[in-house]
Every structure is written in structure tokens, then in C-alpha cells.
Amino acid sequence: MFRLLAHQKSLPFRRCLATHAVSIPSSITRHDWTRQEIQDIFNAPLMDLVFRAASVHRKYQDASKVQLCTLMNIKTGGCTEDCSYCSQSSRYSTPTKASRLLDIEPVIEAARKAKENGSTRFCMGAAWRDLAGRKRGFERILEMVREVRGMGMEVCTTLGMLSPDQARQLKEAGLTAYNHNLDTSREFYPQVITSRSYDERLSTIDAVRDAGISVCSGGILGLGEKDEDRVGLIWEVSNMSEHPESFPVNALVPIAGTPLEKNEPVSYHTLVRTIATARVVLPSTIIRLAAGRNTMPESEQAMCFMAGANAIFTGEQMLTTPCSPWDEDKAMMDRWGLEGMQSFEQVNVARKERPATNTLDETRTKGIASDSVHV
């Protein structure tokens, strides 16, 4: 996918990434995929699948751009949920110790450091089932959102289940995106979590979308699921009325004390297949290579970028697992001809940032665009 371009004999050769990015109305993407169609994509010969995903990526987005995100745990442990993979659950004995919600200033300082190091999205996570009975804590988080947004950064939070009113308040504070992963297929989900239903997760996603906040929702590989569950997850989000703005792909990091502590690592080719399939089915979505990336050699990460991944977490740590540091990531991207995405550069994010009074032309464009163009 790389090529050498020579402009004149007197000029040096320059290595460029072949890309073609256009602003695609959402009506061009499909929302009626069948599970069998997605399964057939997933099962294709791996090199053919990666080539197809790379081609789709270049049709819908600038494949030279990678979004750099930094994630901070603003309230650790003590969660009442029973997510089998999570060290922050109060039901398991793990090395993670519960702590109170952080004060505003340390969070703002971490956001400043992230921005100085090139991150354009700052994500804040709190280990809660929901925000019920946490009025003062929620007000503090709203102020964190306002402060980080005031720096010109995209702001994301993951706070458990939300009501429509809570989602509205987050939007008014300047929240860009809300993370609420489905984790896996509807069928396999009860094997992983019993304290919150799949439909409850979907209800939070609906509340977030209705508030005008970008949805970040993906899953975890290595929970014990099968290929059909990975396909089921992609099918679930592909049939939403609006595809998620971002789709995180996490590789399970087994943590001592959790029920999944002895799970075998997911195979690399399964990770690549999942990323590539998601890219084909969700062409304008950001595909985030998330947990587990720090264990991958650079060559494997490069194949994930070729398969359609275009976002990473970078910095000092994720929530409770290690993260690749900024300097290493920026050096790696330089070697591969990749560069960081600017805040609000991604078309789906930018669209939700526009005032409602400026969306008339976009609505008209959607009405004119053909629904017959499929990936």
C-alpha cells in the first residue's frame, strides 16, 4: 500500500501513504447488514480481507491519520457490577484498590500533559454501575468536562449507565463522546456479565445518541467467545440507526483475581480479522486499537493499521492496564508515515459539534444521497 513518488530528478524521493478521503453522508453506509453477510466477510482469506478493509478505509477516511487518545481513571474500584474481566469489581479480590472520585485539578493537569504530548481526545472513566445518588460527584465530573473542553480537546467519559437527563447535562457541559461497550454478542453476553442486561446497555447508548453525543461502543476479544460472537457484536452496532462514532477493539488483559484470569490470549489473526471486518461494515467509524496493544510488536500493530484501525490509547496507563507511552507511539507512527488526527477532524465528530441551526444543508444532502451505494 506504500509507494514512492518522484516529482523531479533534482528532488528527493518522498514516501507517502496512498489515501483518498472524502466526506461521505451517513446514508451511503449500510444499516441493514445480515449476520451471514458479516460472517462471510470475517471468514474471507485473511490477506484478501485486509486488502478489502484497507481499500474501504481509503475510500471513506484519510488512512494516514490516527486519533491519539489518553484515558484516565478518575474513580477506581468498588464497582458493584460483576463483569468477569474487570479488576474494579467489588465482587473479586484483585490488586486494584478502591478510591474516591478525584478532585478536579489533578485531572486537568493530566489532560494538559496529554495535550502537550499530542493527544487530542481525553477520556475519563469512573468505576460505577450508574450515577444514582451521586449528584455532587456528577457535578464535579461536569466541571471536569467543561475544563478539558476549554482546552480545545475532545472529551469522552465512561461512567456506567446514564439517564436521558444525565446525557443531556453532559452534552451541555461540552462532552464529545461517551463510551459504553457492548463487550460481545447478545448471545454470549450472559456468560460474562449478569448484573446489567444487554438491553440496559443499549438504552444508555440510545440516551447518549439522542442527546447529540457521539457514541463509542465496541468490545473485548478473549472472553471465551467464538467467531460468531465477534461477528454478532459487529452486526449489533452495524444495525443501529447511526453507526458508533468509534468502535474500540480490546484484547483481554487477564487480571489475577477475576474469573477470566486464566483465559488464553486471543490470537493475533483473530484481532486483525475483527478489525478488518469492522472496517468494512463500519466504513466511516473510527476503529480504536485499545487494551492489549502494548504487548504487540510494532509489525503486528502496523498490520492492524493496514486493516483499518485508526485510533489508539497512548500515555502512561489505561484504566487498570498498561499503555504504550507517547514517545514510543509517535516514533512508531513516524516510521510508518502516520500522523495524529486533530481534535474534531473526524467528520462524524465534527457533524455533532455544529449548532443545530447549521445542519439544514446536511439534512438536504442526506435526502439527495443515494441509498444504493454499499460497501
C-alpha positions as a Markdown table, in Angstrom:
| # | Residue | x | y | z |
|---|---|---|---|---|
| 1 | Met | 0.0 | 0.0 | 0.0 |
| 2 | Phe | 3.0 | 2.3 | 0.1 |
| 3 | Arg | 4.5 | 3.8 | -3.0 |
| 4 | Leu | 7.4 | 6.1 | -4.0 |
| 5 | Leu | 6.6 | 9.4 | -5.7 |
| 6 | Ala | 9.2 | 11.3 | -7.7 |
| 7 | His | 8.3 | 14.8 | -8.7 |
| 8 | Gln | 11.6 | 15.8 | -10.5 |
| 9 | Lys | 15.1 | 14.3 | -10.8 |
| 10 | Ser | 16.5 | 17.1 | -8.7 |
| 11 | Leu | 14.1 | 16.4 | -5.8 |
| 12 | Pro | 14.5 | 13.5 | -3.3 |
| 13 | Phe | 12.0 | 10.7 | -3.2 |
| 14 | Arg | 9.3 | 11.1 | -0.6 |
| 15 | Arg | 7.4 | 8.2 | 1.0 |
| 16 | Cys | 3.7 | 8.7 | 1.1 |
| 17 | Leu | 0.7 | 6.7 | 2.2 |
| 18 | Ala | -1.8 | 6.3 | -0.6 |
| 19 | Thr | -5.1 | 7.7 | 0.7 |
| 20 | His | -8.3 | 9.1 | -0.6 |
| 21 | Ala | -10.7 | 10.6 | 2.0 |
| 22 | Val | -14.0 | 12.2 | 1.2 |
| 23 | Ser | -16.9 | 13.5 | 3.3 |
| 24 | Ile | -19.5 | 10.7 | 3.0 |
| 25 | Pro | -23.1 | 11.3 | 4.0 |
| 26 | Ser | -24.2 | 8.7 | 6.5 |
| 27 | Ser | -26.9 | 7.5 | 4.1 |
| 28 | Ile | -24.2 | 6.0 | 1.9 |
| 29 | Thr | -23.3 | 3.5 | 4.7 |
| 30 | Arg | -25.4 | 0.4 | 5.3 |
| 31 | His | -27.5 | -0.3 | 8.3 |
| 32 | Asp | -29.1 | -3.5 | 7.1 |
| 33 | Trp | -26.2 | -6.0 | 7.2 |
| 34 | Thr | -27.2 | -9.6 | 7.9 |
| 35 | Arg | -25.2 | -11.7 | 10.3 |
| 36 | Gln | -24.4 | -14.1 | 7.4 |
| 37 | Glu | -23.0 | -11.3 | 5.3 |
| 38 | Ile | -20.7 | -10.2 | 8.1 |
| 39 | Gln | -19.7 | -13.8 | 8.8 |
| 40 | Asp | -18.8 | -14.3 | 5.2 |
| 41 | Ile | -16.6 | -11.1 | 5.3 |
| 42 | Phe | -15.0 | -12.3 | 8.6 |
| 43 | Asn | -14.3 | -15.8 | 7.1 |
| 44 | Ala | -12.6 | -14.5 | 3.9 |
| 45 | Pro | -8.9 | -15.3 | 3.3 |
| 46 | Leu | -7.0 | -13.0 | 5.7 |
| 47 | Met | -4.9 | -11.2 | 3.1 |
| 48 | Asp | -8.0 | -10.6 | 0.9 |
| 49 | Leu | -9.9 | -9.3 | 3.9 |
| 50 | Val | -7.1 | -6.9 | 4.9 |
| 51 | Phe | -6.8 | -5.6 | 1.3 |
| 52 | Arg | -10.6 | -5.1 | 1.2 |
| 53 | Ala | -10.6 | -3.3 | 4.5 |
| 54 | Ala | -7.7 | -1.1 | 3.5 |
| 55 | Ser | -9.5 | -0.1 | 0.3 |
| 56 | Val | -12.6 | 0.8 | 2.2 |
| 57 | His | -10.6 | 2.8 | 4.7 |
| 58 | Arg | -9.1 | 4.8 | 1.9 |
| 59 | Lys | -12.4 | 5.4 | 0.3 |
| 60 | Tyr | -14.1 | 6.8 | 3.4 |
| 61 | Gln | -11.3 | 8.3 | 5.5 |
| 62 | Asp | -7.8 | 9.6 | 5.4 |
| 63 | Ala | -5.8 | 6.4 | 6.2 |
| 64 | Ser | -2.7 | 8.4 | 7.2 |
| 65 | Lys | -4.4 | 9.9 | 10.2 |
| 66 | Val | -4.6 | 8.1 | 13.6 |
| 67 | Gln | -6.5 | 9.5 | 16.6 |
| 68 | Leu | -4.4 | 9.7 | 19.8 |
| 69 | Cys | -6.4 | 9.3 | 22.9 |
| 70 | Thr | -5.4 | 9.3 | 26.6 |
| 71 | Leu | -7.5 | 7.6 | 29.2 |
| 72 | Met | -7.6 | 8.4 | 32.9 |
| 73 | Asn | -9.3 | 6.5 | 35.7 |
| 74 | Ile | -10.9 | 9.3 | 37.8 |
| 75 | Lys | -12.6 | 6.9 | 40.2 |
| 76 | Thr | -11.0 | 3.4 | 40.8 |
| 77 | Gly | -12.6 | 0.2 | 42.0 |
| 78 | Gly | -15.5 | -0.5 | 44.3 |
| 79 | Cys | -17.9 | -1.2 | 41.4 |
| 80 | Thr | -20.9 | -3.3 | 42.2 |
| 81 | Glu | -21.1 | -4.9 | 38.7 |
| 82 | Asp | -19.9 | -8.5 | 38.1 |
| 83 | Cys | -18.1 | -8.0 | 34.8 |
| 84 | Ser | -15.9 | -11.2 | 34.7 |
| 85 | Tyr | -12.9 | -9.4 | 33.1 |
| 86 | Cys | -12.8 | -6.4 | 35.4 |
| 87 | Ser | -10.5 | -5.9 | 38.3 |
| 88 | Gln | -12.5 | -3.0 | 39.6 |
| 89 | Ser | -15.5 | -5.1 | 40.6 |
| 90 | Ser | -16.0 | -5.2 | 44.4 |
| 91 | Arg | -17.0 | -8.9 | 44.0 |
| 92 | Tyr | -13.5 | -10.1 | 43.2 |
| 93 | Ser | -10.2 | -10.0 | 45.2 |
| 94 | Thr | -7.8 | -8.2 | 42.8 |
| 95 | Pro | -4.7 | -6.0 | 43.1 |
| 96 | Thr | -6.9 | -2.9 | 42.3 |
| 97 | Lys | -7.8 | -0.9 | 45.4 |
| 98 | Ala | -10.9 | 1.3 | 45.5 |
| 99 | Ser | -10.5 | 5.0 | 45.7 |
| 100 | Arg | -12.8 | 8.1 | 45.8 |
| 101 | Leu | -13.5 | 10.3 | 42.8 |
| 102 | Leu | -10.5 | 12.5 | 42.1 |
| 103 | Asp | -10.5 | 16.3 | 42.6 |
| 104 | Ile | -10.7 | 18.4 | 39.5 |
| 105 | Glu | -7.1 | 19.8 | 39.4 |
| 106 | Pro | -5.2 | 16.5 | 39.1 |
| 107 | Val | -7.5 | 15.6 | 36.2 |
| 108 | Ile | -7.0 | 18.9 | 34.4 |
| 109 | Glu | -3.2 | 18.6 | 34.9 |
| 110 | Ala | -3.3 | 15.1 | 33.3 |
| 111 | Ala | -5.3 | 16.5 | 30.4 |
| 112 | Arg | -2.8 | 19.3 | 29.9 |
| 113 | Lys | 0.0 | 16.8 | 29.8 |
| 114 | Ala | -1.8 | 14.6 | 27.4 |
| 115 | Lys | -2.4 | 17.6 | 25.0 |
| 116 | Glu | 1.2 | 18.6 | 25.3 |
| 117 | Asn | 2.2 | 15.1 | 24.2 |
| 118 | Gly | -0.1 | 15.1 | 21.1 |
| 119 | Ser | -3.3 | 13.5 | 22.4 |
| 120 | Thr | -6.4 | 15.2 | 21.0 |
| 121 | Arg | -9.1 | 13.2 | 22.9 |
| 122 | Phe | -9.0 | 12.9 | 26.7 |
| 123 | Cys | -11.2 | 10.1 | 28.2 |
| 124 | Met | -12.2 | 9.8 | 31.9 |
| 125 | Gly | -13.5 | 6.6 | 33.4 |
| 126 | Ala | -15.3 | 6.1 | 36.7 |
| 127 | Ala | -16.0 | 2.6 | 38.1 |
| 128 | Trp | -19.7 | 2.9 | 38.8 |
| 129 | Arg | -22.8 | 1.0 | 37.7 |
| 130 | Asp | -24.6 | 4.3 | 37.3 |
| 131 | Leu | -24.8 | 7.8 | 38.7 |
| 132 | Ala | -27.7 | 7.2 | 41.0 |
| 133 | Gly | -27.2 | 9.1 | 44.3 |
| 134 | Arg | -24.0 | 10.7 | 43.0 |
| 135 | Lys | -25.2 | 14.3 | 42.4 |
| 136 | Arg | -22.2 | 16.0 | 43.9 |
| 137 | Gly | -19.8 | 13.7 | 42.1 |
| 138 | Phe | -21.6 | 14.2 | 38.8 |
| 139 | Glu | -21.4 | 17.9 | 39.2 |
| 140 | Arg | -17.6 | 17.6 | 39.7 |
| 141 | Ile | -17.4 | 15.5 | 36.5 |
| 142 | Leu | -19.4 | 18.0 | 34.6 |
| 143 | Glu | -16.9 | 20.7 | 35.6 |
| 144 | Met | -14.0 | 18.4 | 34.5 |
| 145 | Val | -15.7 | 18.1 | 31.1 |
| 146 | Arg | -16.0 | 21.9 | 30.8 |
| 147 | Glu | -12.4 | 22.4 | 31.7 |
| 148 | Val | -11.0 | 19.8 | 29.3 |
| 149 | Arg | -13.2 | 21.0 | 26.6 |
| 150 | Gly | -12.0 | 24.5 | 27.2 |
| 151 | Met | -8.5 | 23.3 | 26.2 |
| 152 | Gly | -9.7 | 22.6 | 22.7 |
| 153 | Met | -9.6 | 18.8 | 23.3 |
| 154 | Glu | -12.3 | 16.2 | 22.5 |
| 155 | Val | -13.7 | 14.9 | 25.8 |
| 156 | Cys | -15.0 | 11.4 | 26.4 |
| 157 | Thr | -16.3 | 9.8 | 29.6 |
| 158 | Thr | -17.4 | 6.3 | 30.7 |
| 159 | Leu | -19.5 | 6.4 | 33.8 |
| 160 | Gly | -21.8 | 3.4 | 33.6 |
| 161 | Met | -25.5 | 3.7 | 32.8 |
| 162 | Leu | -26.9 | 7.1 | 32.0 |
| 163 | Ser | -30.4 | 8.5 | 32.1 |
| 164 | Pro | -31.5 | 10.8 | 29.2 |
| 165 | Asp | -31.3 | 13.8 | 31.5 |
| 166 | Gln | -27.7 | 12.9 | 32.6 |
| 167 | Ala | -26.7 | 12.6 | 29.0 |
| 168 | Arg | -28.2 | 16.0 | 28.2 |
| 169 | Gln | -26.2 | 17.6 | 31.0 |
| 170 | Leu | -23.0 | 16.0 | 29.7 |
| 171 | Lys | -23.7 | 17.3 | 26.3 |
| 172 | Glu | -24.4 | 20.8 | 27.6 |
| 173 | Ala | -21.1 | 20.7 | 29.5 |
| 174 | Gly | -19.3 | 20.0 | 26.2 |
| 175 | Leu | -18.9 | 16.2 | 26.1 |
| 176 | Thr | -17.8 | 14.9 | 22.7 |
| 177 | Ala | -18.2 | 11.2 | 23.1 |
| 178 | Tyr | -19.5 | 8.6 | 25.6 |
| 179 | Asn | -18.0 | 5.1 | 25.9 |
| 180 | His | -20.4 | 2.3 | 26.7 |
| 181 | Asn | -19.2 | -1.0 | 25.2 |
| 182 | Leu | -21.5 | -3.9 | 24.4 |
| 183 | Asp | -18.5 | -6.2 | 25.0 |
| 184 | Thr | -19.6 | -9.1 | 22.9 |
| 185 | Ser | -22.6 | -10.6 | 21.2 |
| 186 | Arg | -26.1 | -10.6 | 22.8 |
| 187 | Glu | -25.9 | -14.4 | 22.9 |
| 188 | Phe | -22.6 | -14.7 | 24.8 |
| 189 | Tyr | -23.1 | -11.7 | 27.0 |
| 190 | Pro | -24.7 | -13.5 | 29.9 |
| 191 | Gln | -21.6 | -15.7 | 30.2 |
| 192 | Val | -19.6 | -12.6 | 31.0 |
| 193 | Ile | -22.0 | -10.2 | 32.9 |
| 194 | Thr | -25.2 | -10.8 | 34.8 |
| 195 | Ser | -25.6 | -7.6 | 36.8 |
| 196 | Arg | -26.6 | -5.5 | 33.8 |
| 197 | Ser | -28.6 | -6.6 | 30.8 |
| 198 | Tyr | -27.7 | -6.1 | 27.1 |
| 199 | Asp | -30.8 | -4.0 | 26.6 |
| 200 | Glu | -29.8 | -1.8 | 29.5 |
| 201 | Arg | -26.5 | -1.1 | 27.7 |
| 202 | Leu | -28.4 | -0.3 | 24.5 |
| 203 | Ser | -30.7 | 2.0 | 26.4 |
| 204 | Thr | -27.7 | 4.1 | 27.6 |
| 205 | Ile | -26.4 | 4.2 | 24.0 |
| 206 | Asp | -29.8 | 5.5 | 22.9 |
| 207 | Ala | -29.8 | 8.2 | 25.6 |
| 208 | Val | -26.3 | 9.3 | 24.6 |
| 209 | Arg | -27.2 | 9.4 | 20.9 |
| 210 | Asp | -30.4 | 11.2 | 21.5 |
| 211 | Ala | -28.5 | 13.9 | 23.4 |
| 212 | Gly | -26.3 | 14.6 | 20.4 |
| 213 | Ile | -23.2 | 13.0 | 21.9 |
| 214 | Ser | -21.0 | 10.7 | 19.8 |
| 215 | Val | -21.3 | 7.0 | 20.7 |
| 216 | Cys | -18.1 | 5.0 | 21.4 |
| 217 | Ser | -19.1 | 1.3 | 21.7 |
| 218 | Gly | -17.1 | -1.8 | 20.9 |
| 219 | Gly | -16.0 | -5.0 | 22.6 |
| 220 | Ile | -13.4 | -7.3 | 24.1 |
| 221 | Leu | -11.8 | -10.3 | 22.5 |
| 222 | Gly | -10.6 | -13.2 | 24.5 |
| 223 | Leu | -13.6 | -13.5 | 26.9 |
| 224 | Gly | -14.1 | -17.1 | 25.8 |
| 225 | Glu | -16.3 | -16.1 | 22.9 |
| 226 | Lys | -16.4 | -17.7 | 19.4 |
| 227 | Asp | -16.0 | -16.2 | 16.0 |
| 228 | Glu | -19.8 | -15.9 | 15.6 |
| 229 | Asp | -19.9 | -13.8 | 18.8 |
| 230 | Arg | -17.3 | -11.4 | 17.3 |
| 231 | Val | -19.5 | -11.2 | 14.2 |
| 232 | Gly | -22.6 | -10.8 | 16.4 |
| 233 | Leu | -21.1 | -7.8 | 18.1 |
| 234 | Ile | -20.3 | -6.1 | 14.8 |
| 235 | Trp | -23.7 | -6.9 | 13.5 |
| 236 | Glu | -25.4 | -5.4 | 16.5 |
| 237 | Val | -23.7 | -2.0 | 16.1 |
| 238 | Ser | -24.0 | -2.1 | 12.3 |
| 239 | Asn | -27.7 | -2.2 | 12.5 |
| 240 | Met | -28.0 | 0.8 | 14.9 |
| 241 | Ser | -29.8 | 3.8 | 13.4 |
| 242 | Glu | -26.4 | 5.6 | 13.5 |
| 243 | His | -23.1 | 3.7 | 13.5 |
| 244 | Pro | -21.0 | 4.4 | 16.5 |
| 245 | Glu | -18.5 | 7.2 | 16.0 |
| 246 | Ser | -15.8 | 4.9 | 17.4 |
| 247 | Phe | -15.6 | 1.2 | 17.8 |
| 248 | Pro | -12.9 | 0.1 | 20.4 |
| 249 | Val | -11.4 | -3.4 | 19.8 |
| 250 | Asn | -9.8 | -4.6 | 23.1 |
| 251 | Ala | -7.8 | -7.8 | 23.6 |
| 252 | Leu | -8.5 | -9.1 | 27.1 |
| 253 | Val | -5.7 | -8.5 | 29.6 |
| 254 | Pro | -6.3 | -11.2 | 32.2 |
| 255 | Ile | -6.0 | -9.9 | 35.8 |
| 256 | Ala | -5.4 | -12.0 | 38.8 |
| 257 | Gly | -8.5 | -12.5 | 41.0 |
| 258 | Thr | -11.0 | -12.1 | 38.1 |
| 259 | Pro | -13.0 | -15.1 | 36.8 |
| 260 | Leu | -11.1 | -14.8 | 33.5 |
| 261 | Glu | -7.6 | -14.6 | 34.9 |
| 262 | Lys | -6.6 | -17.8 | 33.2 |
| 263 | Asn | -8.0 | -17.2 | 29.8 |
| 264 | Glu | -5.7 | -17.7 | 26.9 |
| 265 | Pro | -4.7 | -14.6 | 24.9 |
| 266 | Val | -6.8 | -14.0 | 21.8 |
| 267 | Ser | -4.8 | -14.9 | 18.6 |
| 268 | Tyr | -3.3 | -12.1 | 16.6 |
| 269 | His | -5.0 | -13.1 | 13.4 |
| 270 | Thr | -8.4 | -13.1 | 15.2 |
| 271 | Leu | -7.7 | -9.5 | 16.3 |
| 272 | Val | -6.8 | -8.5 | 12.7 |
| 273 | Arg | -9.9 | -10.2 | 11.3 |
| 274 | Thr | -12.1 | -8.4 | 13.8 |
| 275 | Ile | -10.6 | -5.0 | 13.0 |
| 276 | Ala | -10.8 | -5.6 | 9.2 |
| 277 | Thr | -14.4 | -6.8 | 9.3 |
| 278 | Ala | -15.4 | -3.9 | 11.4 |
| 279 | Arg | -13.7 | -1.5 | 9.0 |
| 280 | Val | -15.6 | -3.0 | 6.0 |
| 281 | Val | -19.0 | -2.9 | 7.8 |
| 282 | Leu | -18.5 | 0.4 | 9.6 |
| 283 | Pro | -16.6 | 2.4 | 6.9 |
| 284 | Ser | -16.8 | 5.9 | 8.5 |
| 285 | Thr | -16.4 | 4.8 | 12.1 |
| 286 | Ile | -13.1 | 5.2 | 14.0 |
| 287 | Ile | -11.7 | 1.8 | 14.9 |
| 288 | Arg | -9.7 | 2.0 | 18.1 |
| 289 | Leu | -6.9 | -0.5 | 18.8 |
| 290 | Ala | -7.3 | -0.4 | 22.6 |
| 291 | Ala | -6.3 | -2.7 | 25.5 |
| 292 | Gly | -3.6 | -5.2 | 24.9 |
| 293 | Arg | -1.8 | -3.2 | 22.2 |
| 294 | Asn | 1.3 | -2.6 | 24.4 |
| 295 | Thr | 2.1 | -6.4 | 24.2 |
| 296 | Met | 2.1 | -6.3 | 20.4 |
| 297 | Pro | 5.3 | -5.9 | 18.4 |
| 298 | Glu | 5.4 | -3.0 | 16.0 |
| 299 | Ser | 4.9 | -5.1 | 12.9 |
| 300 | Glu | 1.6 | -6.5 | 14.3 |
| 301 | Gln | 0.4 | -3.1 | 15.1 |
| 302 | Ala | 1.2 | -1.9 | 11.6 |
| 303 | Met | -0.9 | -4.7 | 10.2 |
| 304 | Cys | -3.8 | -3.5 | 12.4 |
| 305 | Phe | -3.5 | 0.0 | 10.9 |
| 306 | Met | -3.4 | -1.5 | 7.4 |
| 307 | Ala | -6.6 | -3.4 | 8.3 |
| 308 | Gly | -8.4 | -0.2 | 9.2 |
| 309 | Ala | -7.5 | 0.7 | 12.8 |
| 310 | Asn | -7.2 | 4.5 | 13.1 |
| 311 | Ala | -7.1 | 5.3 | 16.8 |
| 312 | Ile | -5.1 | 4.2 | 19.8 |
| 313 | Phe | -4.8 | 4.9 | 23.5 |
| 314 | Thr | -1.4 | 6.4 | 24.3 |
| 315 | Gly | 0.2 | 7.7 | 27.5 |
| 316 | Glu | 1.0 | 6.4 | 30.9 |
| 317 | Gln | -1.8 | 4.0 | 31.6 |
| 318 | Met | -5.3 | 3.0 | 30.6 |
| 319 | Leu | -7.8 | 2.3 | 33.4 |
| 320 | Thr | -6.1 | -0.6 | 35.2 |
| 321 | Thr | -3.8 | -2.0 | 32.5 |
| 322 | Pro | -0.5 | -0.7 | 30.9 |
| 323 | Cys | -0.4 | 1.6 | 27.9 |
| 324 | Ser | 2.3 | 2.4 | 25.4 |
| 325 | Pro | 4.0 | 5.8 | 26.1 |
| 326 | Trp | 3.6 | 8.8 | 23.9 |
| 327 | Asp | 7.2 | 9.0 | 22.7 |
| 328 | Glu | 7.2 | 5.3 | 21.5 |
| 329 | Asp | 3.9 | 5.7 | 19.7 |
| 330 | Lys | 4.9 | 8.9 | 18.0 |
| 331 | Ala | 8.2 | 7.4 | 16.8 |
| 332 | Met | 6.3 | 4.3 | 15.5 |
| 333 | Met | 3.8 | 6.5 | 13.6 |
| 334 | Asp | 6.7 | 8.5 | 12.1 |
| 335 | Arg | 8.3 | 5.2 | 10.8 |
| 336 | Trp | 5.0 | 4.2 | 9.2 |
| 337 | Gly | 4.1 | 7.5 | 7.6 |
| 338 | Leu | 1.2 | 8.1 | 10.0 |
| 339 | Glu | 0.2 | 11.3 | 11.8 |
| 340 | Gly | -2.1 | 12.3 | 14.6 |
| 341 | Met | -5.6 | 13.3 | 13.9 |
| 342 | Gln | -6.6 | 16.9 | 15.0 |
| 343 | Ser | -9.4 | 17.5 | 17.5 |
| 344 | Phe | -12.8 | 17.4 | 15.8 |
| 345 | Glu | -11.2 | 16.5 | 12.5 |
| 346 | Gln | -13.2 | 13.2 | 12.0 |
| 347 | Val | -16.3 | 14.0 | 10.0 |
| 348 | Asn | -18.8 | 12.2 | 12.3 |
| 349 | Val | -17.4 | 14.1 | 15.3 |
| 350 | Ala | -17.4 | 17.4 | 13.5 |
| 351 | Arg | -21.0 | 17.0 | 12.4 |
| 352 | Lys | -22.3 | 16.7 | 16.0 |
| 353 | Glu | -20.3 | 19.7 | 17.1 |
| 354 | Arg | -22.2 | 22.0 | 14.7 |
| 355 | Pro | -25.0 | 24.2 | 16.1 |
| 356 | Ala | -28.4 | 22.7 | 15.2 |
| 357 | Thr | -29.2 | 25.8 | 13.1 |
| 358 | Asn | -26.3 | 24.8 | 10.7 |
| 359 | Thr | -27.5 | 21.3 | 9.9 |
| 360 | Leu | -30.1 | 22.1 | 7.3 |
| 361 | Asp | -27.7 | 21.7 | 4.4 |
| 362 | Glu | -26.5 | 18.4 | 5.7 |
| 363 | Thr | -30.1 | 17.2 | 6.0 |
| 364 | Arg | -30.8 | 18.1 | 2.4 |
| 365 | Thr | -27.6 | 16.3 | 1.3 |
| 366 | Lys | -28.7 | 13.2 | 3.1 |
| 367 | Gly | -32.1 | 13.4 | 1.4 |
| 368 | Ile | -30.4 | 13.6 | -2.0 |
| 369 | Ala | -27.7 | 11.0 | -1.5 |
| 370 | Ser | -28.4 | 7.5 | -3.0 |
| 371 | Asp | -29.0 | 4.7 | -0.6 |
| 372 | Ser | -27.9 | 2.1 | -3.2 |
| 373 | Val | -24.2 | 2.6 | -2.7 |
| 374 | His | -22.9 | -0.2 | -0.5 |
| 375 | Val | -19.5 | -1.3 | 0.7 |
